[in-house]
Amino acid sequence: MAAAAAAVVCGGAAFLGVAAVTATIPLLCAAGLAATAAVAFLLGLPSFALAGARRRGRAASVFSCLVAVAVAGTAGATALRPLPVIATGPAPEAVRFWDLPTGSRIAYVSLRAAHPRPTPVIFLHGGPGTPNEGLPASGAELAALGFDVYSYDQLGAGRSTRLADVAGYTVARHVADLDAIRTTIGADKVILVGNSWGGSLAAQYMAAHPGNVAKAVFVSPGPVWEGAFPDGEYGSPWDRIAPERRARYDELNEEPRVLALFALMGINPEAAHALVPDAEADSHLHRLALVGKEGTGCAGGPPVRPHDNPQGFYVNQLTNADFGRIPDPRPVLRGVRVPSLVMRGECDYVAWPVTYDYRRTLPEARLVYLTGAGHAVERGQPERYLALLRAFLLDRPLPLPDHASAVPPK
């Protein structure tokens, strides 16, 4: 048994080791099985000799074949067995597509004002890779105020392009897509409303193209710069879900194919993508999101309604990895004089220093605190959210005070 276990471990190491140089799954499997059989044979020889076998070479050969067959059968039934794919229906009628010069095909929805103001509003969803479905509820109100409104699925998420080369999911690519969208809609400047990771993207865009942003709204934003929180302790909804939901979350992530997926992600993301294609990986992320959705709001708050616009697993993983490597944008942002509003909900799972970093970095930022709201402020406090958005965009006094202190409200 010890020889068989050692052979299996060596086979797994060979599978992962070869993944460092190729993404061809049959080669990885062949290398893993060959290593398994070879180690089983070499360890079997002395074992059968000690057991007094007369034909120890033949016995070791049979043993190695049996171990390799058992490993192949187990892998075929577990790590090589496709994950269930969540079926998605046809795109709603309102969905349109931009074919951008960056190479991205981007799905979007829009609402045009009857008498549009010169500066459109673009909503940026979170994640990375967690799209909305349709326009936010506030979109109709903004259109009635004269703003053309757009909401789009970022690269690698929703109904937008999935890249064949997952290494292309970078912060710079998202920024380039956003600027290409601005050009495509014919806007000299835009108003950005970024939620969660969308706030991080808005900050990155402002650092790269400060002259192209008229105003910015950061709703429960992720980090301005992830490097400011090297320990990763900036909050997670998974820490706030009920024990039974956490158990389900762990169960989903402990499936053999998922373990293989994440092992390959750390060695060669292209190999991970070859093993688990987009539809499978996106469905896995969607199931995780369904498990953790109640950890984003206040206790007893309105339920989170799921939708069919698919998650983007690889854009989530690779963009987050890239986000941790990029230079600090805050020195540039400290000189960007763009009127900015930061909204923070009382029950937001994001750590307070992450939110306050926007207030202290952006010279024209104001920070407002909404009781009774979680990460999705618009869902938790829709009327106050809309009142803040309306006042800010129309240059009227805000209905809530600016919170300038580094200490969170009590």
C-alpha positions in Angstrom: 0.0 0.0 0.0 2.9 2.4 0.8 4.4 1.7 -2.6 1.1 2.4 -4.3 0.6 5.6 -2.4 4.1 6.8 -3.2 3.5 6.1 -6.9 0.3 8.1 -6.9 2.0 11.0 -5.2 4.9 10.9 -7.8 2.4 10.7 -10.6 0.5 13.8 -9.4 3.8 15.6 -9.1 4.7 14.6 -12.7 1.3 15.8 -13.9 1.8 19.2 -12.3 5.5 19.4 -13.2 4.9 18.9 -16.9 2.1 21.5 -16.7 4.9 24.1 -16.1 6.0 23.6 -19.7 2.9 22.6 -21.6 -0.9 23.1 -21.4 -1.7 19.9 -23.4 -3.8 17.9 -21.1 -3.1 14.5 -22.7 0.6 15.0 -22.3 0.1 15.9 -18.6 -2.0 12.8 -18.1 0.5 10.6 -19.9 3.4 12.0 -17.8 1.4 11.4 -14.7 0.5 7.8 -15.5 4.1 7.0 -16.7 5.5 8.3 -13.5 3.0 6.4 -11.5 3.7 3.2 -13.3 7.5 3.7 -13.1 7.6 4.4 -9.4 5.2 1.6 -8.7 7.5 -0.8 -10.6 10.7 0.4 -8.9 9.1 0.2 -5.4 7.4 -3.0 -6.2 10.7 -4.9 -7.0 12.1 -4.9 -3.4 8.7 -5.3 -1.9 8.0 -8.5 -3.9 11.6 -9.7 -3.2 11.0 -9.3 0.6 7.8 -11.2 0.1 9.6 -14.1 -1.5 8.1 -13.7 -4.9 9.8 -16.0 -7.4 9.2 -13.7 -10.4 9.5 -10.3 -8.8 10.0 -8.5 -12.1 6.8 -9.8 -13.5 5.0 -9.2 -10.3 6.2 -5.6 -10.1 5.1 -5.1 -13.7 1.6 -6.4 -13.0 1.5 -4.3 -9.8 2.6 -1.1 -11.7 0.0 -1.7 -14.4 -2.8 -2.2 -11.8 -1.8 1.0 -9.9 -1.7 3.0 -13.2 -5.1 1.6 -14.3 -6.6 2.4 -10.8 -5.2 5.9 -11.0 -6.5 6.4 -14.5 -9.9 5.1 -13.6 -10.1 7.3 -10.5 -8.9 10.4 -12.3 -11.4 9.8 -15.1 -14.3 9.6 -12.6 -13.2 12.6 -10.6 -10.6 15.2 -11.8 -11.2 14.5 -15.5 -14.9 14.4 -15.2 -16.5 17.7 -16.4 -18.2 19.8 -13.8 -21.9 20.5 -14.4 -22.6 23.5 -16.6 -25.4 25.9 -15.7 -27.5 26.5 -18.8 -28.1 30.1 -19.7 -30.9 31.4 -21.8 -30.8 33.7 -24.8 -29.6 37.3 -24.2 -32.4 39.7 -23.4 -33.6 41.8 -26.3 -32.0 44.9 -24.9 -28.5 43.5 -25.1 -26.3 45.0 -27.8 -22.6 44.5 -28.6 -19.6 46.6 -29.2 -16.7 45.2 -31.3 -13.9 47.3 -29.8 -10.5 48.0 -31.4 -8.9 46.3 -28.4 -10.3 43.0 -29.8 -13.0 42.7 -27.2 -16.6 42.0 -28.1 -18.5 43.6 -25.3 -22.1 43.1 -24.4 -24.0 46.2 -23.1 -27.3 47.7 -22.4 -28.1 51.4 -22.6 -30.9 53.9 -22.1 -30.7 57.1 -24.1 -32.1 60.4 -22.7 -34.7 62.3 -24.7 -32.5 65.4 -24.5 -29.1 64.1 -23.5 -26.5 66.0 -21.6 -23.0 65.9 -23.1 -21.5 63.5 -20.5 -22.9 59.9 -20.3 -22.9 57.7 -17.3 -21.2 54.3 -17.4 -21.8 51.7 -14.7 -18.9 49.4 -13.9 -19.8 46.1 -12.3 -17.9 44.2 -9.6 -15.9 41.0 -9.4 -13.8 41.0 -11.4 -16.1 38.8 -13.5 -19.4 39.4 -11.7 -21.7 41.1 -14.2 -25.1 42.7 -13.7 -28.2 41.8 -15.7 -29.5 44.9 -17.5 -29.3 48.4 -16.2 -29.3 49.2 -12.5 -32.6 50.4 -11.2 -31.2 54.0 -11.0 -30.5 54.0 -14.7 -34.1 55.0 -15.7 -34.0 57.9 -13.2 -30.7 59.2 -14.6 -31.9 59.0 -18.1 -34.9 61.0 -17.1 -32.5 63.6 -15.7 -30.9 63.8 -19.2 -28.0 61.4 -18.9 -27.3 58.7 -21.5 -26.7 55.6 -19.4 -24.6 52.5 -20.2 -23.9 49.3 -18.4 -21.6 46.6 -19.9 -20.2 43.2 -19.2 -16.5 43.5 -18.7 -14.1 41.3 -20.8 -14.4 37.7 -19.8 -17.7 38.0 -18.0 -21.4 37.9 -18.8 -22.0 37.7 -22.6 -18.7 39.4 -23.5 -15.6 37.9 -25.1 -13.8 35.0 -23.4 -10.1 35.1 -24.2 -8.4 32.0 -25.7 -5.2 33.1 -23.9 -6.3 33.8 -20.3 -3.0 35.7 -19.6 -4.7 38.5 -21.5 -7.0 39.3 -18.5 -5.1 42.2 -17.0 -6.1 45.5 -15.4 -4.5 47.3 -18.4 -6.8 45.5 -20.8 -9.9 46.5 -18.8 -8.7 50.1 -18.8 -8.1 50.0 -22.5 -11.6 48.5 -23.1 -13.2 51.3 -21.0 -11.4 54.0 -23.0 -12.4 52.3 -26.3 -16.0 52.3 -25.1 -15.7 56.1 -24.3 -14.5 56.7 -27.8 -17.1 54.4 -29.4 -20.0 56.2 -27.8 -18.4 59.6 -28.9 -17.9 61.0 -25.4 -15.1 63.4 -24.6 -15.7 62.7 -20.9 -17.7 60.2 -19.0 -19.2 59.8 -15.5 -18.1 56.5 -13.9 -20.2 54.7 -11.3 -18.2 51.7 -10.1 -19.4 49.1 -7.6 -17.0 47.0 -5.7 -14.2 46.0 -8.1 -15.8 48.4 -10.5 -14.7 51.1 -8.2 -11.1 49.8 -8.4 -11.4 49.8 -12.2 -12.7 53.4 -12.1 -9.7 54.5 -10.0 -7.3 52.8 -12.4 -9.0 54.5 -15.4 -8.8 57.9 -13.6 -5.1 57.4 -13.0 -4.5 56.5 -16.7 -6.9 59.0 -18.3 -7.7 61.7 -15.7 -8.8 64.1 -18.4 -11.5 61.8 -19.6 -13.5 61.6 -16.4 -16.0 64.3 -15.5 -17.1 62.7 -12.2 -16.7 59.4 -10.4 -18.9 57.5 -7.9 -17.3 54.7 -5.9 -20.0 52.4 -4.4 -18.6 50.0 -1.8 -15.3 50.0 -3.7 -12.6 47.4 -3.6 -9.0 48.6 -3.0 -7.6 51.6 -4.8 -4.4 49.5 -4.8 -4.3 45.9 -3.6 -0.6 46.3 -2.6 -1.7 48.6 0.2 -3.2 45.5 1.9 -0.5 42.8 1.3 -2.0 40.4 3.8 -5.3 40.4 1.8 -7.3 41.3 4.8 -9.7 43.7 3.2 -12.8 41.8 3.8 -14.7 38.8 2.4 -18.4 37.8 2.3 -17.4 34.2 2.9 -16.4 35.1 6.4 -20.0 36.2 7.1 -22.1 33.3 5.8 -23.9 30.8 8.0 -21.9 27.6 9.0 -24.0 25.4 6.7 -23.4 27.7 3.8 -19.7 27.8 4.6 -19.7 24.0 4.6 -21.3 24.0 1.2 -18.7 26.5 -0.1 -15.9 24.3 1.2 -17.5 21.2 -0.4 -17.7 22.9 -3.8 -14.0 23.9 -3.6 -12.9 20.4 -2.5 -14.2 18.6 -5.5 -11.2 16.8 -7.2 -11.6 18.6 -10.5 -11.7 22.0 -8.7 -8.6 21.1 -6.7 -6.9 20.2 -9.9 -8.1 23.4 -11.5 -6.6 25.6 -8.7 -3.4 23.5 -8.6 -2.9 24.2 -12.3 -3.8 27.9 -11.8 -0.8 28.3 -9.6 1.5 26.7 -12.2 0.1 27.4 -15.6 -3.3 29.1 -16.0 -3.3 28.0 -19.7 -3.2 24.4 -18.5 -6.0 25.1 -16.1 -8.1 26.6 -18.9 -7.4 23.6 -21.1 -8.5 21.2 -18.4 -11.6 23.2 -17.3 -13.0 25.3 -20.1 -14.9 28.6 -19.5 -18.4 27.2 -19.3 -17.4 24.8 -16.5 -15.3 27.2 -14.6 -17.9 30.0 -14.9 -20.6 27.7 -13.6 -18.4 26.8 -10.6 -18.0 30.5 -9.8 -21.7 31.0 -10.2 -22.5 28.3 -7.7 -20.0 29.8 -5.2 -21.6 33.2 -5.6 -25.1 31.7 -4.9 -23.7 30.2 -1.7 -22.2 33.5 -0.5 -24.7 36.0 -1.7 -26.3 36.5 1.7 -23.0 37.5 3.2 -22.9 40.8 1.3 -25.8 42.7 3.1 -27.2 43.5 6.5 -29.0 40.8 8.5 -32.6 40.8 7.6 -32.0 42.9 4.5 -33.7 42.3 1.1 -32.7 39.0 -0.6 -30.3 38.9 -3.4 -32.0 37.8 -6.6 -29.8 35.7 -8.8 -29.8 36.2 -12.6 -28.6 34.2 -15.6 -25.8 36.5 -16.8 -22.8 34.2 -16.4 -19.9 34.8 -14.1 -16.3 34.9 -15.4 -13.9 32.6 -13.5 -10.7 33.2 -15.4 -11.1 36.9 -15.7 -11.7 36.9 -11.9 -8.6 34.9 -11.1 -6.2 36.4 -13.6 -7.3 40.0 -13.2 -7.0 39.7 -9.4 -3.5 38.2 -9.8 -2.5 41.1 -12.0 -4.1 43.7 -9.7 -1.7 42.5 -7.0 1.3 43.2 -9.2 0.6 46.6 -10.8 2.3 49.8 -9.5 0.6 52.0 -6.9 -1.7 54.5 -8.7 -2.2 56.7 -5.6 0.7 59.1 -6.3 -1.0 60.0 -9.6 -4.5 60.0 -8.1 -3.5 62.5 -5.5 -3.1 65.0 -8.3 -6.4 64.1 -10.1 -8.9 66.8 -9.4 -12.1 64.9 -10.4 -15.2 65.4 -8.2 -15.7 62.0 -6.6 -18.3 60.5 -4.3 -17.6 57.4 -2.2 -20.6 55.5 -0.8 -20.1 53.2 2.1 -22.8 50.9 3.6 -23.0 50.2 7.4 -22.9 46.4 6.7 -20.3 46.4 3.9 -17.9 43.4 4.4 -15.1 45.5 2.9 -12.7 46.7 5.6 -13.1 50.4 6.5 -9.4 51.3 5.7 -10.1 50.2 2.1 -13.0 52.6 1.7 -11.3 55.4 3.5 -8.3 55.1 1.2 -10.4 56.7 -1.5 -11.3 59.6 0.7 -7.8 60.4 1.7 -6.3 59.8 -1.8 -8.6 61.7 -4.1 -8.4 65.4 -3.5 -12.0 66.1 -4.4 -13.6 63.1 -2.8 -16.4 63.0 -0.3 -17.4 60.0 1.7 -20.9 59.3 2.8 -22.0 56.5 5.2 -25.4 54.8 4.8 -26.9 52.9 7.7 -29.0 49.9 6.8 -27.0 49.1 3.6 -24.5 46.4 2.8 -22.1 46.0 -0.1 -24.9 46.6 -2.6 -26.0 50.0 -1.4 -28.6 50.5 -4.1 -30.3 47.3 -3.0 -30.2 48.0 0.7 -31.1 51.7 0.6 -32.5 52.4 -2.9 -34.1 55.8 -2.1 -31.1 57.3 -0.3 -28.7 55.8 -2.9 -30.7 57.5 -5.7 -30.9 60.8 -3.8 -27.2 60.8 -3.4 -26.5 60.0 -7.0 -29.0 62.6 -8.2 -27.6 65.3 -6.0 -24.0 64.6 -6.8 -24.5 64.5 -10.6 -26.6 67.7 -10.6 -24.1 69.5 -8.3 -26.6 69.9 -5.5 -25.9 69.6 -1.7 -25.6 66.0 -0.7 -28.3 64.7 1.7 -25.7 63.1 3.9 -22.6 64.6 5.4 -19.0 64.1 4.2 -17.2 61.7 6.6 -13.7 63.0 6.7 -12.4 61.0 9.7 -10.2 58.0 9.4 -12.3 56.4 12.2 -15.5 54.7 11.0 -18.8 56.1 12.2 -20.3 54.4 15.3 
